[in-house]
Amino acid sequence: MLKVSQKEVLYIEGGKDYVKIVTPAKVYLMHETMKDMQENLGDKFIRVHRSYIVAADHIKIIKADAVVLSNDNQIPIGSLYKQELLDYFKK
């Protein structure tokens, strides 16, 4: 079982049946689906794209088609997830 502090996670990128967990120091690969990851993560994480879940605390800028994270990585925003992202920051 992989133990990574949620505070360290910048974003999670999904593949077919694995996820890539990206932290400032390291990238971890885990055999898990995005759906399962999303269900296991707390409300500090937001699905912004079919292939990406980001840590809300690490979002620096929300652009029209991407979020910019604290490490300056740009993650695309999927049209199906944009309103949910905007609503998250309105609360």
C-alpha positions in Angstrom: 0.0 0.0 0.0 1.3 3.4 -1.0 1.4 6.1 1.7 1.6 9.6 0.5 0.4 12.6 2.5 -2.5 14.3 0.7 -0.8 17.7 1.5 2.1 16.8 -0.7 0.0 15.8 -3.8 -0.2 18.4 -6.5 -2.3 16.4 -8.9 -3.2 12.9 -10.1 -3.2 11.9 -13.7 -5.1 8.9 -14.8 -4.3 6.2 -17.3 -6.4 3.1 -18.2 -6.1 1.2 -14.9 -3.4 3.2 -13.1 -2.8 6.7 -11.7 0.2 8.9 -11.6 0.4 10.7 -8.3 2.6 13.9 -8.7 4.2 15.6 -5.7 6.9 18.3 -5.8 9.6 15.7 -4.9 8.5 12.5 -6.7 6.0 10.8 -9.0 4.3 7.6 -7.9 2.5 5.1 -10.1 -0.4 3.2 -8.5 -2.7 0.5 -9.9 -6.0 2.3 -9.3 -8.8 3.9 -11.4 -9.5 7.6 -11.4 -13.0 6.8 -10.1 -11.7 4.9 -7.1 -9.1 7.6 -6.4 -11.8 10.3 -6.5 -14.0 8.4 -4.1 -11.1 7.9 -1.7 -9.8 11.5 -1.7 -11.3 14.2 0.5 -13.0 17.4 -0.6 -9.7 19.2 -1.0 -9.3 17.5 -4.4 -11.2 18.5 -7.6 -11.8 16.6 -10.8 -11.0 19.1 -13.5 -10.7 16.7 -16.5 -11.4 13.1 -17.4 -7.7 12.4 -16.8 -6.9 14.8 -13.9 -7.7 15.4 -10.3 -6.0 18.4 -8.7 -5.3 19.5 -5.1 -7.4 22.6 -4.6 -4.8 24.1 -2.3 -2.2 24.0 -5.1 -4.4 25.9 -7.7 -2.8 29.3 -8.3 -4.7 30.5 -11.3 -7.9 29.3 -13.1 -7.7 30.1 -16.8 -10.4 29.6 -19.4 -9.1 26.1 -20.4 -6.5 25.2 -17.7 -5.5 25.6 -14.1 -2.0 26.7 -13.1 -0.7 24.9 -10.1 1.8 26.2 -7.4 4.7 24.5 -9.3 3.5 26.3 -12.5 2.3 23.1 -14.2 -0.8 23.7 -16.4 -3.5 21.1 -16.2 -6.3 21.2 -18.8 -9.9 21.8 -17.7 -12.5 19.5 -19.4 -15.7 21.2 -20.4 -17.7 18.7 -18.3 -15.8 19.7 -15.2 -15.5 23.5 -15.6 -18.7 24.5 -13.8 -17.9 22.1 -10.9 -14.5 23.7 -10.5 -15.9 27.3 -10.6 -18.6 26.3 -8.0 -16.0 24.8 -5.7 -14.3 28.2 -5.3 -17.6 30.1 -5.0 -18.4 28.4 -1.7 
